[in-house]
Amino acid sequence: MTRQVAVITGASSGIGRVFAHHLAPGYDLLLIARRQQRLDSLAQELSAQHGTRVTVFAADLTDEAALSAAADKIAAEPRLALLVNNAGFGYRGRFWEADLATIEKMHRLHVMATVRLTHAALGVLVRRNLGAVINVASVASFASRAGSASYGATKSWVSAFTEGLYLDLQQAQSAVRVQALCPGFTYSEFHDQLGEDRRSFAPAAFWLTAEHVVKDSLRALNNGPLFVIPGWRYKLIVAVLTKVPFWLKLRLESRGLDRRPDSPK
C-alpha cells in the first residue's frame, strides 16, 4: 500500500522533531528546517527505525526564495496528507526596544510562511478530499503578556487564520481537517535560544514536554476540537480569560505568570 506523506516545518528540534517521530511509523516524511546536518541525522534515524522514506529540505522560511521552493515542493506532492506548520521562534522585550529586523522576520515566518505553505497544501488536500493541516499557534493566542507583543499577535493570527480555514472547508463540505495547536510553555530549544532561565518565564508546574503536546494534538486530529490546548492548567487559564470582562482580562494579563521583560533572573 502506498504511504501518504506528512510535511513538518521546524522539524529539526522540539515539537517538530517529536511530530516526526510520531508520524514516521505511518507516513513518509518531508522535513523542513534550517539545519541540514540535524535534518540528515533525523532522517537516518527515522529510516532505520521505521523504514520511512524521508526527504529533507534545508530552508530558512523567512527567505522568499526558500519559502517559494518549499511551497512548490508541497504543491507537487501527490501523496500529501498532512502539513504541520510548526516553524517559529520567540522574542522577549518591549516592542519599541526590540530589533526591528528580528520582529519582521518573526512576522514573515509565523504569518507569511504559514500562508504560503498552507495554500500550497490545501490545493492538494482539497482536491484529494482528505488529510489535515496542523498550525502550531500558542496559548499566547488567548493570553497576552508584556514583552511579547509581536509573538502574541502572530500567534493570535495563526489561530484566527485556522478558524477561518475551518469555516471555508465546512462550507465546501470538504473532508480536510484543520487544527490550531495552542501549547503553553514547552521544554524545547525555543526558550533556550532566548538565552534566559526558564524560571524567568513560568513556574516549573507550567512547563509541558513536547511529547505531551504532540500526543494531545494527534489524539485530537480526527474528531477533536479545532483549538487543542494541552495541559489542564492552560485549559483553565484560557477558559477564564475568554469569559471574564475585558478590563479584568487585562488586569490578569498584566500580572501574568512570568516576570517583566527587564526583571533579573
N, C-alpha and C positions, 0 to 999 in steps of 0.2 A: 504494500500500500504506500502511495506517495505521501511523504510527510509534508505538513504545512510549514510555513516559515513565520517566525517571530522576529521582529526588529526591536532592538533595545538601544536607546541612546544613553550616554553616560554609563556605559556598560563595564568600564574597567575597574570600578570600585563601588563600595557602598551598596545602596539599594539596587542599582543597575546590575552589579555583579551577582547579587543574590537572586534577582529575577532570572538571570542567565542560568544559574544552577538549577532553579526550579523548573524552568521551561525546557531545558536540554533533553530530558528523557522523552518528551513528546513532540518536539519541534526541531527542525533545522533552524539555524540562527544567523541573523545578520547583526553583528555587534558594532556599534559606532561609538567612538570616544577619541580623545586627543592623543592618547599614549599608545603608540604602535607596539612597543615591547610588552606592555601589560595585556593588550588585546591578543597578541600572539600566544602568550603564555596561557591565558584563559582558554583560548580556542583549543590548544593542545590538550589541556586538562579535560575539557568537556568532551572532546572527541574520543579520548582514551577511556573515559568513564562510561559514556553513553552511546558511542558510535554516531554521535551527532555530526552532521555536516555544518561546519561553522565558517562563515565568511566574515572577515573583519575589514573595517574601513576606518582608518585613522583620519579624523577630520575635526577641525575646530568649527563648530556650527555657527559661530559668530562671524565667520568669514563668508562672504557672499558666494564665492566660487565653490567652496567646500560644501556649503549648505545646498546649493543648486545641484551639485553632484550627488549628494546624499538623497535628495528628493527624487532625482532621476532613477537612482538605484531602486528605491522603494516603488516608484510608479511602474518600473519594468519587471517587478517580481510577480509572476502569475500565481504563485503558490502562497502569496501573502495572506496571513490570517490574524496577525496581531502586531500592533505597534505600541511600544511603551515609550512615551516621551518623558524621559527621566533626567536628561542632562540639565544641570543647573548649578548655581553657586550662590553664596551669600556674601553680604557686605554689611558691616556694622558701623554705624556712625551717623551723626546728624547730616541730613541731606545736603545742606549748603556747604558743609565741610568735606564732603566726600569727593573723591576723584571723579570728575565727570565722565572721563573715558571709561572707567570701570562701570559706572552706573549705566551708561549707554550700552555697553557690552552685555550687561545683565538683561536689559530690555530686549536686545536682539536675540539672546539665547532663550529666555523664558517665553517671549511672545512670538517673534517672527519665525524662529526655528520651529516652534510648535505649530504655527500657522502653515508653514510650507510643507512640513513633513506630514501633518495630518491631512492636508489637502491631497497630497500625493497618495497617501494610504487609502483614504476613503474613495478615491477614484477607482481603486482596485476592489476594495472590500464591498462597496455598494453594488458594483457590477456582479460580484460573486454572490452577493446576498448572504454573507457570513463574516464571522470574525469580530474583532473588537479593537478599540483604541483605549489605552490607559494613559491619562495625563496626570503626571505627578504634580499636584498642587501643594498645599500645606494647610495646617491649622491656621497659619497666618492669613489665609483667605477670610477667616471669620474673626480673628483676634489680632488686632494691630498692636504694635508696641513701639516705643520710642527707639530710634536708631535703625529702623528697618522700613522706612517709607517706600523705597523702590521695591524692595523684596516683597513686602506685603501687597503692594499694588500689582506687581506682575503675577503673583500667585492668586490674587483675587480675580485677575483677568483670566487665568487658566481655568478657574472654577466656573466663572460665568460663561466662558467660551464652551466648555464641556457641556454645560446645561443647555446652551443654545444648539449644540450639535445633537444632543438627545432629542430635542423638540423637532429638529429637521428630520431626523431619522424616523421618529414616530409618525410624523406627517406623511413621510414617504412609504410608511409601512415596511421599513427595512428591518431585516433580522440582525443587522450590525449593532453591536453594543458599544457604549462608551462609559467610562468611569473616571471620576476625579478622585484620585487617591490623595488624602489630606493628612499626612503624618505630622506629629509634633516633633520635638527634639529626638533625633535618631543617632545612635552611635555610627559614625562613618567618618571619612576624610573631609566631609563637608565642613564641619566645625574646626577640624584640625587646621585647615587652610586659612582660617581666620586668625590663627596664632593666639588664641585665648583659651584659658582654662574653662572646661565645660561647666564648672561650678559657677562661673560668672553669668551663665545663661539661665540655668534652672537647677533645682534640687535633683539629686540622683533618682528619686522616685518618678520623675517625669521623663526620664530617658528611655527610649524604646530601642530594641535591636532591629536591624534591617530584616532579619529573619521574621520577626513578628509582623512587621509592616507588609512584607511581600506575601506572607501566608494569608493575612487578612484580605489583601487585595485579590488574590487569585481565588480564594474561597467565595468571595462575593461577586465574581465577574459574571457568572451566568445568570443568576437570579437575585443578586443583591441590590443594595441601594445605589443610586447614582453617585452619591458622595460617600466614600469609605473613610472613616476616621478611626484609625487604630488606637486602642488603649482606652479604658473606661474613664480615666481622668480627663482625657481630651474630649471624649464624647460629652462629659458633664460640662466642661468649660464651654463648648460650642452650644450646647443646649441652653445654658444660662445666657450667654452673650447674644444669642439670636432672639431671645424672648423678653429681655429686660428693656426698659425705656432707653433711648439713645444716650441721654445725659448720664445715666448710670453705667452704661456700657463704656463710655469714655472715661469715667472715673475708675472703673475696674481696670481698664487697659492702662491707665496712667500709673497704677500701682504695679501691675504686671508680675510675672514670675521672675524676670531677670533684673539685674541692676541697670542703672543708667549707662549709656554708652561710654561715658568718661569716668566711670567708677573704677576704683582699684580692684585688682583680682584678690 
